[in-house]
Each structure stands twice: as structure tokens, then as C-alpha cells.
Amino acid sequence: MEIIYVSIFFTYSDWAKRKKIVMALLCIVIFVAAVAGITMGAFHTHHDRSMFVGILCVVFNVVMYASPLTVMRRVIRTRSVKYMPFFLSLANLMNGIVWLIYALIKIDAYIVIPNALGTISGLVQMVLYAAFYKSTPREEEEVKKTQEVQLSGI
């Protein structure tokens, strides 16, 4: 799915953005190759290799769930959910819940920890959305205010 999105974006973007895409993909390939090389070279048992890659995945999962923290801070400061899309926040919450349930069934701490944090993060986003939804100005209201200001100067 991501390759389709990147391909479409690449096709319709200008040269500067294409260069950024190629550099990002190159960095990803280098990173994955480095992880594979370190895993195969430094760790010799299946247990050690899976532990190394598993911990790395837990770290990236926590970073993924923590990424909306800057947006949540902006929502609290501006008292507006303009910069926090509802469906993205809902998907974040549902993803955390589903993986948390799976981890609790399997009793796997390496899946429970990041997804419990993700569920908490998603719940906080939903609470913020509910708290600040009514105080967020709507686009129509902003357009009317702009038009009124422009007309009042005539």
C-alpha cells in the first residue's frame, strides 16, 4: 500500500520533492541493511537476534505512538483541534487497542508495553478532541470573518 502512495506522490511531485523521496528511501534502505548486518554479525543465536530486532521494533513503536505529542501540545495551547485530525486520532486509538488485546491474549510484554502506551496516547487524543472540539472555529466562520473584514475596509 505504501509503495503505491509513494509511487503516486513521486509521479506527480516536482524535482525537489522527488529528490527528498529518493534520499529518504535511500536512508531507509541503508538503515535496514545496517540492522540486518549488525543482527547477523553480532548475534549468533536465534534468540539473541530476535531479542535485538524485537527491542528495536518496540523503540520505534513507542516513537510512533509518541509522535502526536507535539500536536497534542499545540491543541492544548491553541485550544483548537484544527491540527489534530479526528480519524487519524481514532485510528491511532483503535490500533493501540487491537494490538493491546492481542498482546494480552499472547501475554507478550514486548507487545503490551508500546501498545498500552499507544492506547493511552489515543485516549488522551480523544479526550482532547472532545474537550476542544466546540472551541475550534469552523472554516465557514473563518471565511465569513475574512470577507467581513475585507468589506468593512471599503
N, C-alpha and C positions, 0 to 999 in steps of 0.2 A: 504494500500500500504506500509506504513512504517513498519507494523508488518512483512510483507513478507521480506523486506530488512533486518530488524534486525534478523529475523529467519535465513536467509541465511548466514548473517555475523557471527551469533553466531555458526552456524553449522560448518563453515569452519575456525574458528579462534582458536588460541591456548588458553591455560588455563588463561594466564594473561589478555588477551583481553576479554575473557568470564567473568572474574571477574569484569572488568571495566563496561561491559554492564549491568551485574546484579546490580551493585552498582548504575549506572546511572538510570536504571529503578526503583530501589527502591527509590531513591531520588525523582523521578518524581511522583511516587505513593504517597509518604509522602506529597509532596507539594500540589498535587491535593486534598488529604484528608484534609490537613490543610486549604486550601482555602474554601473547602466545609463546614468544621466545623465552620470557622470564619463567613462565609456568613450566615449559618443557625442560628448560635448562637448570633451573634452581630446585625444582621439586621433582622427586623421583617416584613417589608413590601416588596412587590414585587419590587417596585420602588427602594428602598434602596439596595436591593440585586443585582438587575440588574445594578445599578449605580456602585457598588463596583466591580463586576466582569467585567463590561464594561471598567472601568478605568484601571483595571489590564491588560485587553487584549490590550488596547491602549498602555500601557507602554511596553508590550512585543512585540507588533507590531513595535513600534519605535526602540526598541533594535534590532529586526530582520533586519530592513532596515538600521540601522547604523552599523551593523557588517562588511560590506565591507569597512568601512573607513580605517582600518589598511592596507588592500590590496591596496586601492587607494593611500595611503601614500607611500607604497613600490613601486608602479608603478611610482609615481612622482619622488621618489629618484633614482630609478634604470633606469628610462626612458625606461622601458620594461614592456610589458603586459604579460610576461611569467606566472605570478602568478594570473592573473585575467582571468578566462575562459570566452570567448565571450558569449556562450549560457547561462551560468548562469547569467551573467550581463543582457543579453537581456530578460531572463525570469523574473528577478527582475523588470526591467522597465515595461514589459507588465503586470505583476501582479499589480504593483502600478497604472498603467493607468486604467486597468479594474475596480479595486476597487474604484478608484477615480471617475470614471464616474458613477458607481453605487451609490456612496455616494452623488454625486451632484444631481442625479435624486431623491434620497430619502431625500435630504437635512438633512444629519446627520453629525454633526460636529465631533462626536466621530469616524467616519469612514473617514471623509475628512482629518483631521489633520495628522494621521500617513501615510495615503496613498499618500497625497500630498508630504510629506517628502520622501516617498519611490519612487515616480515618479521623484522627483528632484535628489535623490541619483542615480537612474537608468540612468537618463540623463547624470549626471556627469560621471558615469562609461563609458557610450557610447562615450562621448567626449574624455575621457582619452584614451579609446581604439583606437579611430580614430587618436588621436594625436601621440600615441607612438607605433602603430602597425608596422610601417615601420622600426622603430629603434630597434625592438626586433630581436635578432639573431635567425635564424631557427635552428632546431635540426640537419638537414643535415650539415649546416655550422659548427656547433659545433663539430660534429663527424669528419669532414674533418680536422678541425684545430687540434683536438686531434691526429689524425693519422699523420698529417704532423709533429707535434712536436715530436711524438714518432720515426718517421722515420729519422728526422733530427739529432737525437742524436746518430745514428748508425755510 
